[in-house]
Structures are given as C-alpha cells and as structure tokens.
Amino acid sequence: MSTETTSDPGAFIAALPHARALGMRLDRLEPGTAEISMGYAPELVGDPATGVIHGGAVSALMDTCCGAAVMSLPEAAGTATIDLRIDYMRPATPGQRVRAEAQCYHVTRHVVFVRATARDDDAARPVATATGAFTIERAAHR
C-alpha cells in the first residue's frame, strides 16, 4: 500500500479508493495506533454458500489499518507496505462488522514495525493477526 504524502491520517483513509470501496471507517486514531472497521456487505462475500467475507477484503483492512497506524506517528508524512504477514485464524462471522486494530511497536529511521489483529463481534477469538514492516517518509523540518 502506498500513499501520497499527507499529515492527516483521516485524510489518508479517505484518499484511498479501495478503503472507500470496501466501506472502511476510521474508528480510533492515536499516535502509533489505529482502529479501522469494515461493515459486512454482500459484495465482499468470497463464498456465496457460507456468506463469509473474502480473505482479500480482510487483508486490505489489516494493511490499511497498519498504514494508518504508521501515518498517526507525528513525524510521518507517507508510508508504503514493505512486508505484511497475515495469519487467518477463522472466517469472520457473516453479517458482522470486522474491526482491525494496529500498533506500531518499533520505529527506525526508515522502517516501522506494526502488529495488528482483526476481530468480529467475538472479540475473544481473532479472525486474523498480522505483522508487518512499513516505510516511513518523514515530514521535512523547517
């Protein structure tokens, strides 16, 4: 995921066509942490027989949430995904909103390391977990 330079993480989410198309919503943003959710929609279903949301939609949610967490850092002006590993634990329950929460846990000069978890209404059982590395473009100092 790559984004144009912006200092407003909320604008970062709104500026991503895939985030809008998937119905993502920025629910919480704090320095180094983001929470984004995605409502259930028939067009996101990967298996019509079960009604389960496609794993690609969950992946996009987690990638976007991780990027938003990076963009919430005060020094961030841009980001791109270097690497993202997602472990799917179980299918998201049909009809339920999926929420991803991401935290930056280590920041270097050029790379931010992020962890994320996606859950539906059964918060005790994650839908998926992710770990990733993201570039950080720093704002120019004046």
N, C-alpha and C positions, 0 to 999 in steps of 0.2 A: 504494500500500500504506500503510495507516495502522495504527498500533498503540497500545494503551493504554500509559500511562506505566509503565516498568519500568527498573530499574537493572541487571538481569541479562540480558545478551544471549542466553544459553542459554534462559532462560525466555521470551524474546521469540520464539524459534524454536518452542518447544514450545506456545506460546499461539496460534499461527496455524493454524487448521483446514486451510487449503489446504496448508500445509507438511507437516502430518501426512498428509493425504490423498494427497499426491504422494510420500510416503516420503522426504522430505528429511532429511538428517543433518548436523548441525554438526560439521565435522571439525577446524577450527582457528579460533581467535579470538585476535587480538592488537589492541592499540589502533590503530584505523583500518584494520584488515584482517580479512577473514573468508573462510573457505572452507567451502562447503556443497556436498554431493553428493546426487544423486538416482539411485537404482538403476533399472535397466531393469525395466519391468512391462508386461504386455500391455494393461492398461487405459490406458496412456499413449500407445499407438501411434496415430498420426494417419493412417497409410496402411497398411491391412492387407496390401496386396500387397507392400510392401517391409519392413514391420516397423519403420519409422522412428518415433521418438518425435515427437509433435506439437510444433510450434514454440511453442505456447502454454505447454506444460509447461516448455520451456527458458526461455522468457520469465519465467515465475513463479519459476523457480530463480534467475535472474540478479537479478530485482527483490528477492527475499528476501535474497539474499547481499549486495547493495548496502545494503539496510536494516540488516542485521546489522553490516556494517562501520561504519555510522554509529552504531549503538547501542553499539558497542565503545569509542567515544570516552568518556573518563572523565566528561565533562560532559553526556553525552546522557541524557535522560530519556524521549524519544519522538521519532518520526520519521514522515514521510509522503513518498511519492514526488511530486515536482513534475513531473519530466520524465525519461523514460528512452528512449534511442535504442538499438535493438539492430540490429546488422548480422549476419545469418546467413551464415556462410562455406561451410558444408556440412552435410549431415544427420549427426546423431550415429549412430554405428555401432550397429545393432541388437544387443541383448544386453549392451551395455557401460554401466557407470556413467558419468554425466555429472557433472563437477566444475566448480563456478564459484568463482572467486577474485575478490574485490573489494577495492580500496584507495581510501581517501579521499585525495584529492590536494590539496584546498583547502577550508578551513573558514572561513566568515564568521560573522557574528553570528547569522544565521538560516538559512543555506543551507550544505549540504555537497556538494561535487562529488566524484563517485565514478566510477572506471573498473572494468570487470570483463571477465573472459574465461571462457568455458566450453569445456571440453575433455573428450574421452573418453580412451580408452587411447592414442590417437595424439596425444601432448602437443605435437608439433611443428606440428600443423595444428589450429588452433582451430575449434570448432563455431560459436561466435558471440563477438562482442565487444559491449560496451555502454558508454555514457557516460550519466551521469545527474546530476540535481540533486535533493536531498532536504532537506526541512525538518529543523531540529534544535530540539527542545524541550529547554531546559537545565534541569538539576536546580536546585531552589531552594537558595540558600545560606543557611545558618543562622548 
